[in-house]
Amino acid sequence: MCFSLLDRKLSHCVSEMKFICLTLLFVSGITDSRSEQYEVVGPADPVFAVAGEDVILPCSVKPNISVVDMRVEWFRLDQKDSVHLYDDHEDRNTDQIQSYRGRTKLNHQELQTGNASLKLSTVRVSDEGLYKCFIQSKSWSDDVTVDVRVEAVGRPPVITVDGFDRSGGLHLQCESEGWYPEPDLEWLDSEGVSLSSETTETHRNTDRFSVKHTIIVYHSDKIHCRVKLRHHMLETLINTTNNRFISWRTSVILSSVFVVLVGIAGILITVFALKNRAHIQLQDEHRKIQHEHIQLQDEKRSIQNEKSTLQHAHIQLQNEKSTLQHAHIQLQNEKSRIQHERDQLLQSQKIILPKALPHLRTHTVKVTLDADTAHRHLIVTPDGKQVRYVNRNTVNEGNNRFDEYLGVLGKDGFSSGSFYFEVQVKNQTEWGLGVARESVNRKGWIDLSPDAGYWTVRRFNESYSARDSSYVSLSLRVKLHRVGVFVDYDQGLVSFYDVESMSHIYSYTGQSFNEKLYPFVCLGLRWNDNPTPLIICD
């Protein structure tokens, strides 16, 4: 009976121990499952900071619980010591990285809501990098990585003027320093169109970048220099039509002319010491050159009269031929500099062709327009001699057709020798004509320049122009009715002539051709409200 009573007591104790163990396991499971529901979260995207300003590095616990009793540590992945440490209810930064001393702070009140974000004051470029926010309690721990990107805004760009080149282009230089990371620098004209730089220099001093770009401008009146990062931009404007620059340009021209006159005067003095008769003749030549300069400035006399004057002086100074030739070469070099400033005015007077035009016509070729290359709003006559614009689609789009410019190519191309053809443009107010490479781009907006494979002259808004390395405005005395196009493939020459006045319009020289050239005509860009056709003349 005693053993039976003892067995019952032992059985009761075992049952109570099982109940206690199950209860502890259940409570422990609840605690573990609750701890697994919390996580440390931060920003999905990089945090951008500006050098010299303050930035908040986000970090919090979700769902929100107090982290006052927990350990919160911020550190960088690339360094051993901590950026900021909070433990046992206070900041403990004795082992803090030296460069962060006095610049980090946790909001202790926000810790009660689970917000462990770090405030970093007076941001430096060296602060850029990956940071880890680590939060630990007695039962769980988690962390999140924060990517910090730093931008340093440099000084406003400064534009300086370095003078003019021989072709009349204005040299501009834009500089700015103190940027991070490396910024982009671009030039914009008054229409907001980006311009290409001549030279680009970028330097890095310690942790900042400096940039320097130069550009040559010819026609734009307002030029913008813009330096920008992803979130910041600084810009400077210069007005190239300011009287100061006009006066500068004039002073450069007058200085060049003055140097020419001084050089010629020195030559005359030297010749006077050798021979009295030569001295008198050289003084006559000096007066003629001075008179010629006045005519270039005030009356813009033709270059042909100037050449005949120099040739007459050359005959008079046979005994001093070598000296006079040297002076003549110097004068021609100075004239070429001045002529770049007045190229538009002198172009119409440069070459008269009463005898040359019949010679050019000996190279006349039969030109037939290729309707398969014509824009869908153009109609080409069956004989391939005329093309005009209509405000409707005449054909379907094709791979070989122009789709923006109202252009059409000739059927036959030329890869050697010389050829000549004429186009009637009378009464048409917008047109372009010349030659084009076989492989030219025919889609979208096209820069009708030699670099793109086009050698043309054009009429637009009552004015004529050519597109060489830059736009060249052509000052013509009369409206063009019939234009002749002459090409010397082997010499790299494309010339345009006014057939009626037998005068030269413009020439592309020193070109390099490496594939077939085709005749090319167009009626402008996208539309033309003038129904007058362009006609290939036989």
Secondary structure, DSSP 8 states (H G I E B T S, - for coil): -HHHHHHHHHHHHHHHHHHHHHHHHHHHHHHHHHHTT-EEE--SS-EEEETTS-EEE--EEES----TTSEEEEEETT-SSEEEEEETTEE--TTB-GGGTTTEEE-TTGGGGTB--EEE-S--GGG-EEEEEEEE-SS-EEEEEEEEEEEB-----EEEEEEE-TTS-EEEEEEEEEEBS--EEEEE-TTS-EE--SEEEEEEETTEEEEEEEEEESS-SEEEEEEE-SS-EEEEEEETTSHHHHHHHHHHHHHHHHHHHHHHHHHHHHHHHH-HHHHHHHHHHHHHHHHHHHIIIII---HHHHHHHHHHHHHHTGGGHHHHHHHHHHHHHHHHHHHHHSHHHHGGGS-B-TTHHHHHHTTB----B-GGGS-TTEEE-TTS-EEEE-SS--S---TTS-SSEEEEEBS--B-SSEEEEEEE-TT-SSEEEEEEETT---SSS---SGGGTEEEEEEETTEEEEESSSEEEE--SS--SEEEEEEETTTTEEEEEETTTTEEEEEE-S----S-EEEEEEEEES-------EEEE-
